[in-house]
Amino acid sequence: MSLVPNAVMTFASPAKGEGFTPPSPEDFNLPPVGPSSSFELFGQTWALGVTKPILQLLLAAGVVFVFFYASSRQRAMVPSKLQYVGEAGYGFVRNSLGRDVIGSEHFMRFVPYLFALFFFILLNNLFSTIPFIQFPTFSRSGMVYGLAALSWVIYNAVGIQKHGFGGYLKLQTMPPGVPKPMLIILIPLEFLSNILVRPFTLALRLFANMFAGHLLLILFALGGEYLLLEGDALVKPVGVLTWLLFIAISFLELLVQFLQAFIFVILSALYISSAVADEH
């Protein structure tokens, strides 16, 4: 279930003579799919129900599971193309995001989480450019904060498990070799930075990039369409240029979508690494 303002996302061009209406954050408030209930709060009507981003989360989870289950179901010495792709994806996460970041001693027990997290985020990001979906799931901040909270629980839990509660707090807030008088200033700053702020910065980075990138795509797509359909002969070439920029930005967004999944997971691995390390 999701709680969203009762607004409808419309990407259609404005009627002739009405002028261009630029996209805004309101375009990301998708209406519930199917039955829903609504209520008034803070002077605004809110709808409670299942929304498109929730369905995309379920779709992404199902696609990732089915694909990698199918690719690993029949393991052969000479792999098929499907098996090769699955093994290449697993090897990338296992080696680049697991072993190289966390270390060879502790990394294996975290590989399943990092593996599932990377491809789950990547597919949800790619939904922004997949035809007939064309909406990035993580442009809704609540979805991202849930993943960041999960990583926060995991790396803090494994740190407490290894060092004990007091030892873990000491590890995260008291850098070695610092003069004791400086600890009066450093302990609150380190606690704020390493314990409290990390999940918010982790989530905000992914959310802001998906939100801003999709908003930019909408602007160029609708702006180019408006200039082509409503502009005069002198303006129409600008509309063509705008559409060419829209296509170029779409390809750039594919790179951003991959990089943001990579950054989210590698930062989660770095936090796990710092939690299980003996000292900074």
DOZA-724258 format. One record per residue: residue in one letter; x, y, z of N, C-alpha, C, CB in turn. Coordinates in pm, whole numbers, plus 50000, padded with zeros to 5 digits. Glycine has a CB too. Layout:
REM residues N
AXYZXYZXYZXYZ
...
//
This chain:
REM residues 280
M500844988150000500005000050000500885012550000499055000050121
S500385023049940501155035449932500235047249958501835036749794
L500815057250023500085069450054500605080549965500225073250205
V499775085349872500225095549777499125105949761500585089249641
P499505118449725498485128249692497655123349575499125141849659
N496405126649577495485121849475495615130449349494025121949527
A496735128349277497005135749153497275125849042498195145449171
V497045129948921497205121148806498405125748725495925120848718
M499245116348683500425119548603500015120148457501545109048624
T500165131748394499785133348254500955139148178498525142448239
F501355132048074502455136747993501945141647856503495125647975
A500655142847841500105147047712500385161847689498605144247705
S500455165647565500685179647531499445187947567501025181247382
P499645200547603498495209047631497695211747504498945222247693
A496445214947523495595217747408496095230247336494125219447451
K495785231147212496255242347129495765255447188495755240746983
G496725264747201496375277847254496525279147403494995281147216
E496715268347475496825269047620498235272447666496385255947682
G499225271247579500595273747618501215261247677500665285047718
F502545261547689503275249847737503265249447890504725250047686
T502885237847944502905235648088504085226648121501565229448138
P505125232048184506325223848210506035213148314507485232748258
P506775202048309506595191648411507045196648548507375178948373
S506515190448651506815194448788506835182048877505775204748841
P507245183349003507215171849095505845165449109507695175949230
E504795173049082503445167349091503235156148991502415178249068
D504005156148882503865145648781504325132048832504655149348657
F505015131748946505495119149002504515113249103506855121249068
N503445120449133502425115449225501395107349147501745127149302
L501715094649126500845086149045499615081849123501605073848996
P498475080849057497265076449125497325061549155496035079649040
P496585057049256496545042649285495995034649167495695039849409
V496475022349155496005013149053494965003949118497185004848990
G493755004349069492714996049127492015002849244493294982849172
P491364995049330490595000649442491485008649537489884989449519
S490945019549590491695027849683490715035549770492645037549608
S491235041449874490445050149961491165063549972490235043650102
S490445073950003491045087250012490565094250138490705095549887
F491355103950182491015111650301491685125250293491425104050430
E491225134550375491775148050378492815149050488490655158450399
L493965155250455495015157450553495825169650512495935144850567
F495975179250604496725191450578496185198950457498205188250557
G494865198650442494235205950334494405199750197494775219650330
Q494835186950191495045180250063494385166450066496555178950031
T493885162249952493275149049942494345138649915492205148749830
W494395128149999495385117449986494685104449952496205115950115
A495325096649865494775083749824495635072549883494715082549670
L494985062349934495665050849992495375038749905495205048350140
G496425033249846496235021749759497535017349695495225024949651
V497455007449608498615002149537498895010949416498394987349493
T500135015749404500505024549295501435017549196501165037249349
K501695024249086502575018648983503975015449035502675028348867
P504615024149116505945020549169505935007749253506475031749253
I504875005249327504794992849405504734980749313503574993149498
L503934981749207503874970849110505214968749042502784973649006
Q505944979749018507264978448957508244971449051507804992148917
L508154974149181509004967149277508754952149271508744972449420
L507484948349268507144934149261507604927949129505644932149279
L507414935449020507834930548888509354928648884507394940248777
A510104938348936511564937448935512044925549017512184950348989
A511454923649134511834912249219511574899149146511074912549353
G510424898149080510084885949008510994883448889508654886448961
V511284894048812512134892448694513554888448734512164905448612
V514104894848836515464891648880515534877148928515914901248993
F514534872949006514534859249057514424849148943513384857149157
V513464851148854513234841548746514444840848653511974845248666
F515024852348620516154852348527517344844748584516564866748493
F517724847748707518924841348762518654826948806519464849548880
Y517414823948837517074809848864517194801848736515654808548923
A516674807448626516754800348498518194799148449515904807648392
S519004809348474520384809048427521264799448507520974822848432
S520834796148629521654787248712521044773348730521854793548848
R519864771048672519164758348694519904746648634517764759048636
Q520464748448516521214737648451522654742148432520564733848313
R523464739548532524874743548526525664733348444525484744848669
A526324738248340527074729548249528504734448238526414729048109
M529404725148205530804728748186530954738648070531654716248162
V530184736447965530134745947854528824753747868530214738547713
P528884765847922527644772847956526874777547833527954784748043
S525564777747846524724783847744524854799047756523224779247760
K524254806147660524324820747665523644826147790523664826747540
L522524820147829521824824647949522674822148073520474817547962
Q523274810248082524124807048196525344816348200524574792348190
Y525894819348085527074828048078526734841948130527604828847933
V525584847348089525184860648135524954860648286523904865448062
G524274850248337524034849348480525334848348559523164837448511
E526264840048512527534838548582528364851248575528324826848525
A528304858248462529054870748449528504881248547528974876048304
G527174881948559526584891348654526944887948797525084891448639
Y526874875148831527234870948966528704873548995526914856148986
G529564870448898530994872548917531334887148935531754866948800
F530654895848862530904910248875530594914949017530054918148774
V529434911249069529074915549204529964908749308527594912449233
R530194895849292530994888349390532404894049402531064873549351
N533034896849290534434901149292534594916149310535114896849164
S533874923949231534074938449232533384945349349533584944349104
L532214940649389531464947249495531554939849628530034948549454
G531984927349624532094919549747533524917949793531484906049728
R534264909549726535624906149770536554918149770536194895349680
D536534926249665537474937349654537174948449754537454943049515
V535954949149805535574959849897535584954950042534194965349861
I534934943850068534804938850206536034931050249533564930050219
G536694924350155537864916250188537554901450180538374919750327
S538584893550153538394879250129537944871450252539674873350077
E538134877050371537784869850493536294869850522538514875650609
H535634880850493534234882350536533224883550423534114894450623
F533674884650298532774889450194531684879450153533564893050074
M531964866250161531054856550100529654856750161531624842850113
R529534859050289528194858550349527334870650311528314857750501
F527974881050254527214892850213526944893150062527954905350253
V527544883949987527364883949842525904882249802528204872749780
P525124873049862523714871949820522944885149834523004861349902
Y523184892449944522504905249961522954915349857522744910750101
L524264916749839524784926449743524344923049601526314927049752
F524334910149568523924905649436522464909149408524144890549422
A521594905549501520164908449483519914923549481519334901849595
L520624930749568520424945149578520824952149448521234950849695
F521964948249391522444954949270521474953149154523824949649231
F521074940949125520234938749008518794943349032520234923948970
F518354943249157517034948649188517004963649164516654945549335
I518014970949210518074985349189518264988449041519204991649272
L519154981048975519424983548833518164982248749520504974048783
L517404971648769516204969648689515174980448718515604955948715
N515014984148844514064994848877514495008148816513934996349029
N515805010448807516285022548739516005021948589517775024548764
L516225010248530516025008748386514555010048346516554995248339
F513655008248441512235010148411511965024048355511385007748536
S512845033648386512655047248337512705048048186513705056448396
T513455038948122513615039647977513025027547904515085040747943
I512405018447977511755006947913510385011247862511624994948012
P510105009447732508805013747677507625007747754508705009747530
F506575015747764505305012447828505405012147981504814998947777
I506595013648036506745015548181507185029848205507775005248243
Q508385033148161508885046848153508665054848282508245053948038
F509015048648392508945055648521509965049348614507505055148583
P510925057148666511915051548758511315049448896513155060648766
T511315037148942510695034049071511275042549183510875019449103
F512585044649180513245051449291513245066549276514645046549304
S512415071849187512145086149189511145089649299511625090849053
R510595079449364509795081349485510685078549606508525072049484
S510905088549689511915087649793511625076649895512025100749864
G510355073949922510025063750021510555050049984508545063150041
M510575047049855511085034149809512585032949838510815032449659
V513315043949819514765043549837515135042949984515415055849772
Y514415050350068514725050250211514535036350270513845060450285
G513615028650215513445014850262514675006450237512245008550195
L515275007650117516495000150087517665005150171516835001349938
A517775018350187518865023850268518745019350413518865039150261
A517525018550464517325013950602517734999250616515845015650645
L517484991350513517884977150517519404975950524517334969650394
S520114983550441521584983350446522074988350581522174991950334
W521434998550636521815004150767521674993650877520935016450800
V520584986250875520384975750975521444964950961518984969650962
I521754961050838522704950050816524104953850864522754946350667
Y524634965350821526014968250858526164971651005526554979650773
N525154977551066525234979951210525094966851288524134989751253
A524234957951241524034945151309525304936651306522864937451246
V525954935951189527164927651182528304934051261527584925651036
G528334947351268529354954051349529164951351497529324968851323
I527924952051543527634949151685527894934451715526174952851720
Q527554925651619527774911451638529264908351657527224903651521
K530114915151582531554912151590532234919051708532224916351461
H531894931651733532644939551831531894941551962532984952851772
G530614937851967529814941452082529314955752066530614939952212
F528264959352140527654972552123528634983752156526404973852211
G529284982752271530224993152310531444993652220530664991152453
G531964981952184533134981652095532834987151958533634967552082
Y531614984551908531244989751777531115004951780529924983351729
L530485010151884530385024751896531765031151905529545028552018
K532665024751978534035029951988534715029851851534855021652090
L534525018951777535135017851645534645028651551534835004251586
Q533345031951559532745041351466532915055851507531285038351451
T533205058451632533225072351680534575077051734532205074051788
M535545067751754536825071551813537975067251721537005065251954
P538365075851627539485072351537540765070151617539695083551432
P541545059951581542785057251655543835068051631543355043651615
G544625070551733545725080051722545355094551739546365078451592
V544085097351771543645111151789543855115251935542155112751747
P544415126851962544585131452101543255131652176545215145352105
K543275127652302542025126352378541215139252385542335121752516
P541825151052402540995163252404540185165252275541875175452427
M540715160552160540005162052034538775153052025540945159051918
L538775142452106537645133152101536345139752146537925121052188
I536445150152227535245157252271534485162752151535605168652370
I535225167052051534615172451929534325161351829535515183051865
L535245151851817535135141751711534045131451738536445134751695
I533855127351863532885116651891531485120351843532855113552041
P530945132151878529605135551825529575136451672529135148751885
L530645142051612530675143251466530745129651399531875151751422
E531585120651452531695107351395530405099251414532875099851458
F529775100951528528495094051552527445098951453528015096251698
L527395111951435526425117651340526715112851199526455132951346
S527985113051160528365109451023528235094450996529775113850996
N528745086151087528835071751061527595063951101530015066051133
I526815069051193525655061551242524335067451192525655061251395
L524175080551202522865086551177522665091251032522665098251269
V523685097450973523505104150844523635094550725524505115450829
R524415083950740524715075050627523485070150550525465063250676
P522455064950616521305059950537520605070950458520305053150628
F520605083150510519935094150439520735098350316519735106050532
T522055099450330522865103050213522875091950110524305106350256
L522855079450157522805067950066521535068249983522895054750144
A520405071050048519125071249979518985083649891517975070750079
L519425095049943519215107649871519935107849738519675119349956
R521115101749733521905101549609521145094249498523275094849632
L520605082649529519875074849429518575081849392519585060849481
F517835086249491516545092849466516715105449380515875096549597
A517675113949417517825126649346518225124649201518865135349417
N519105114949173519515112549036518375106848951520705103049034
M517605097649006516485092048931515385102448910515925079649003
F515135110449011514095120649000514485131448899513835127149137
A515705136848914516135147648825516285142948681517455153548875
G516835130848663517015125748527515695123848455517765112648531
H514715118348525513425116048461512695129248434512545106848547
L512815138648526512195151748505512795158648383512365160548630
L514105157148364514765163048248514285156548118516295161748260
L514125143248120513625136348002512215140947966513645121248024
I511375142348066510005147048041510025161047980509175147048173
L510875169648035510945183447987511345184047840511935191548071
F512385176547802512835176847662511815170147570514205169947649
A511195159347615510225152347530508995161047505509805139147594
L508415166447612507205174547596507505188147535506515176347730
G508665193747574509035206647515509265205647365510275212147583
G509975195047324510185193247181508895190747107511135181747156
E508005182747166506715180147102505905192947088505925169747183
Y505915201147193505145213647189505675223047081505165220547326
L507005224147072507585233046971507285228246830509105234046991
L507275214946810506985209646677505525211246639507365194946671
L504625209446735503195209646703502595223646711502455200446796
E503095231846804502465244846828503305256646779502195246446974
G504605254446754505465265546716505325269246569506885262246746
D505795281246537505755285546397506965279746323505735300946386
A507115283646198508155277746114509555280546167508035283045972
L509755291946232511065295246285511415287146409511145309946316
V510415282746482510635275746610510725260646591509505278946707
K510125255446485510095240946465511495234646460509365237746336
P512495241046398513845234946403514375233346546514825243446321
V513995242646635514395241446775513725229146837514015254346853
G512495226446795511815214546843512535201846800510385214246794
V513015201746676513785190046628515045188346709514135191546478
L515755199546735516965199046816516665194146957517635212846821
T515545198547011515155194247146514915179247151513905201747191
W514305173847049514065159447044515365151647027513115156046930
L516305157046950517615150546937518335150447072518475157746831
L518215161447147518795161847281518105151947374518715176047339
F516795150447356516045140747436516585126647413514545141347402
I516855123247289517395109947256518795108247317517445107847102
A519625118747305520985118047359520955116547512521795130647320
I520075124047577519975123347723519445109647767519065134547777
S518605103547684518095090247717519235080047725517065085647611
F520185080947631521335071947636522235075147756522155073047505
L522375087947787523155091847905522505086548032523305107247913
E521175086748036520455081748153520705066848175518965084348137
L520895059248068521215045048084522505043248163521335038247946
L523495051648134524745051148209524525055248354525795060048144
V523755065748375523475070448511522735059848591522655083548508
Q521795052948527521035042548596521925031248644519945037048504
F522885027248561523845016948602524735022148714524695012448482
L525275034148696526195039648795525545041548931526755052848747
Q524295045648933523625047749062523365034449134522315055249043
A523065023949060522935010749123524285006349177522385000349023
F525335008449098526695004749140527125012449264527695007249026
I526885025549266527305033949379526555030049505527085048749347
F525255027749495524465023949613525005011049674522975022349576
V525295001249590525744988249641527174988949691525614977649532
I528054996049621529444996649666529565004449796530335003049557
L528715014549816528715021649944528195012650056527875034449934
S527165004750025526674995050125527784985250162525434987350072
A528554980850062529674971650089530764978550170530254966349957
L531034991150142532034998650218531605000250364532265012350156
Y530325002650388529835003950524529934990550598528385008950525
I529644979750528529804966550588531274963950620529244955550494
S532134967650527533564965750547534064973350670534334970250424
S533614985750687534034993650803533454987950933533605008250787
A532304981350924531684975751044532404963251092530224972651018
V532924955150999533594942651038535094944151052533294931750938
A535624955951016537064958051028537464959151175537504970850951
D538714955751202539224956651339539454970951381540504948751353
E539864979551288540004993851315540035001251184541274996851399
H539785014551192539785022751071541215024751023539105036451096
//
